[in-house]
């Protein structure tokens, strides 16, 4: 990861990769020799993640990361086959939420109350930002990075070109040592 992956992806992407590795891969196979890891072992890692209801996306990312490592291992003649090639992943059914507590978005009642509270305070500088985020589906960093040239009043559109983000800096072990706030494309 530190030699090849870190230099090939953005710092934010690498942060997610190293986090996934440390959370899911390292605890189960981190102490094994590369030649000890076969399809059965990798399938157990994937099964554990499925049993713990991780998202398909997280499971697939971890499988891909293990696969990339084994492609590197094959290139270096450490192993002859990639054990991820025969892995079976079950497609999770979409979850339906029966209770109000599991509803991820703001409920219509809460949205109405939120908008009323925003409207009651005319000096509220957060009101335009909150309304823009709510009705345009933007993230905080995207709204903060908006400039007047991003707004087309004639066509009533917003053009999202940039976002404020924090870029992590890593030490030689992949630990985050600091973050720098930047406007990124």
C-alpha positions as CSV (number, residue, x, y, z in Angstrom):
1,X,0.0,0.0,0.0
2,X,2.7,2.5,1.0
3,X,4.9,1.8,-2.0
4,X,2.5,1.5,-4.9
5,X,-1.0,2.4,-3.9
6,X,-0.2,5.7,-2.1
7,X,1.4,7.2,-5.1
8,X,-1.3,6.1,-7.5
9,X,-4.4,7.6,-5.9
10,X,-5.4,10.9,-4.2
11,X,-4.7,11.3,-0.5
12,X,-8.5,11.1,0.4
13,X,-8.8,7.9,-1.6
14,X,-5.7,6.4,0.1
15,X,-7.2,7.3,3.4
16,X,-10.2,5.2,2.7
17,X,-8.1,2.3,1.3
18,X,-5.8,2.2,4.4
19,X,-8.8,2.4,6.7
20,X,-10.5,-0.5,4.9
21,X,-7.3,-2.5,5.0
22,X,-6.8,-1.9,8.7
23,X,-10.4,-2.6,9.6
24,X,-11.2,-5.6,7.5
25,X,-8.1,-7.2,5.9
26,X,-5.3,-6.8,8.4
27,X,-7.2,-8.3,11.4
28,X,-8.0,-11.5,9.5
29,X,-5.0,-12.1,7.2
30,X,-2.5,-9.5,8.1
31,X,-0.2,-12.0,10.0
32,X,-0.4,-14.7,7.3
33,X,2.3,-15.5,4.8
34,X,1.3,-14.6,1.2
35,X,1.5,-18.3,0.2
36,X,-0.9,-19.3,3.0
37,X,-3.7,-17.1,1.7
38,X,-5.9,-19.1,-0.7
39,X,-9.5,-18.7,-2.0
40,X,-10.9,-20.3,1.1
41,X,-9.2,-17.7,3.4
42,X,-10.2,-14.8,1.2
43,X,-13.8,-16.1,1.0
44,X,-13.9,-16.2,4.8
45,X,-12.9,-12.5,4.9
46,X,-15.7,-11.6,2.5
47,X,-18.2,-13.9,4.3
48,X,-17.4,-12.2,7.6
49,X,-18.0,-8.8,6.1
50,X,-21.3,-9.9,4.6
51,X,-22.4,-11.4,7.9
52,X,-21.7,-8.1,9.6
53,X,-23.9,-6.3,7.0
54,X,-21.2,-4.2,5.4
55,X,-22.3,-2.5,2.2
56,X,-21.7,-4.2,-1.1
57,X,-19.4,-1.3,-2.0
58,X,-17.2,-1.8,1.0
59,X,-17.0,-5.6,0.4
60,X,-16.2,-5.1,-3.3
61,X,-13.5,-2.5,-2.4
62,X,-11.8,-4.9,0.0
63,X,-12.0,-7.8,-2.6
64,X,-10.5,-5.5,-5.2
65,X,-7.7,-4.4,-2.8
66,X,-6.8,-8.0,-2.1
67,X,-6.9,-8.8,-5.8
68,X,-4.6,-6.0,-6.6
69,X,-2.1,-7.2,-4.0
70,X,-2.2,-10.7,-5.5
71,X,-1.6,-9.4,-9.0
72,X,1.5,-7.7,-7.6
73,X,2.5,-10.9,-5.9
74,X,2.1,-12.9,-9.1
75,X,4.2,-10.3,-11.0
76,X,6.9,-10.8,-8.4
77,X,6.6,-14.6,-8.5
78,X,5.6,-14.9,-4.8
79,X,2.5,-16.8,-5.8
80,X,1.1,-18.4,-9.0
81,X,-2.6,-17.6,-8.8
82,X,-4.9,-14.9,-7.5
83,X,-7.2,-16.4,-4.8
84,X,-9.8,-13.7,-5.4
85,X,-10.7,-14.9,-8.8
86,X,-13.1,-17.6,-7.5
87,X,-14.6,-15.6,-4.7
88,X,-18.4,-15.5,-4.6
89,X,-20.2,-12.4,-3.3
90,X,-23.9,-12.4,-2.5
91,X,-25.8,-9.3,-3.7
92,X,-27.6,-7.9,-0.6
93,X,-31.2,-7.1,-0.8
94,X,-32.1,-3.4,-0.4
95,X,-33.0,-2.7,3.2
96,X,-36.4,-1.4,4.0
97,X,-36.8,0.7,7.1
98,X,-39.9,-0.1,9.2
99,X,-39.2,2.4,12.0
100,X,-38.8,6.1,12.1
101,X,-35.4,5.7,13.8
102,X,-33.8,4.0,10.8
103,X,-35.0,6.7,8.3
104,X,-31.8,8.2,7.0
105,X,-33.1,11.4,5.4
106,X,-34.9,14.1,7.3
107,X,-38.6,13.2,7.6
108,X,-41.0,15.6,6.0
109,X,-42.1,16.8,9.4
110,X,-38.6,17.6,10.5
111,X,-37.8,19.2,7.1
112,X,-40.8,21.5,7.6
113,X,-39.8,22.4,11.1
114,X,-36.2,23.0,10.0
115,X,-37.3,25.4,7.2
116,X,-39.7,27.2,9.6
117,X,-36.8,27.8,12.1
118,X,-34.5,29.0,9.4
119,X,-37.2,31.5,8.2
120,X,-37.9,32.8,11.7
121,X,-34.4,34.3,12.0
122,X,-33.8,36.7,9.0
123,X,-30.2,37.4,10.1
124,X,-29.4,33.7,9.9
125,X,-26.4,33.5,7.6
126,X,-26.7,29.7,7.3
127,X,-30.2,29.9,5.8
128,X,-29.0,30.2,2.1
129,X,-26.5,27.5,2.6
130,X,-28.9,25.1,4.3
131,X,-31.6,25.6,1.8
132,X,-29.2,25.2,-1.1
133,X,-27.9,22.0,0.3
134,X,-31.3,20.6,1.1
135,X,-33.0,21.3,-2.3
136,X,-30.0,20.9,-4.6
137,X,-28.6,17.8,-2.8
138,X,-25.2,19.4,-2.3
139,X,-22.5,18.5,0.3
140,X,-21.2,21.1,2.7
141,X,-17.8,21.4,0.8
142,X,-19.6,21.9,-2.5
143,X,-21.8,24.8,-1.2
144,X,-18.9,26.5,0.6
145,X,-16.8,26.5,-2.7
146,X,-19.6,28.0,-4.8
147,X,-18.9,31.4,-6.4
148,X,-21.2,33.8,-8.3
149,X,-19.9,32.4,-11.6
150,X,-21.4,29.0,-10.7
151,X,-24.9,30.3,-10.6
152,X,-26.9,30.8,-13.8
153,X,-29.9,32.9,-12.8
154,X,-31.3,32.9,-16.3
155,X,-31.5,29.1,-16.6
156,X,-31.9,28.6,-12.8
157,X,-28.9,26.2,-12.5
158,X,-25.9,25.7,-10.3
159,X,-22.7,24.4,-11.7
160,X,-20.6,22.4,-9.2
161,X,-16.9,22.7,-10.2
162,X,-15.1,22.6,-6.9
163,X,-15.4,21.6,-3.3
164,X,-13.6,22.5,0.0
165,X,-11.9,19.3,1.3
166,X,-9.3,18.3,3.8
167,X,-6.4,16.4,2.3
168,X,-4.6,14.1,4.7
169,X,-0.8,13.9,5.0
170,X,0.6,10.4,6.0
171,X,3.7,9.2,7.8
172,X,5.7,6.2,6.4
173,X,3.3,3.8,8.2
174,X,0.1,5.2,6.6
175,X,-1.0,7.1,9.7
176,X,-2.5,10.5,9.2
177,X,-0.2,13.1,10.8
178,X,-2.0,16.3,9.6
179,X,-4.8,17.6,7.3
180,X,-4.7,20.6,5.0
181,X,-7.9,22.3,3.9
182,X,-8.0,23.0,0.1
183,X,-10.3,23.9,-2.7
184,X,-10.3,20.9,-5.0
185,X,-11.7,20.3,-8.4
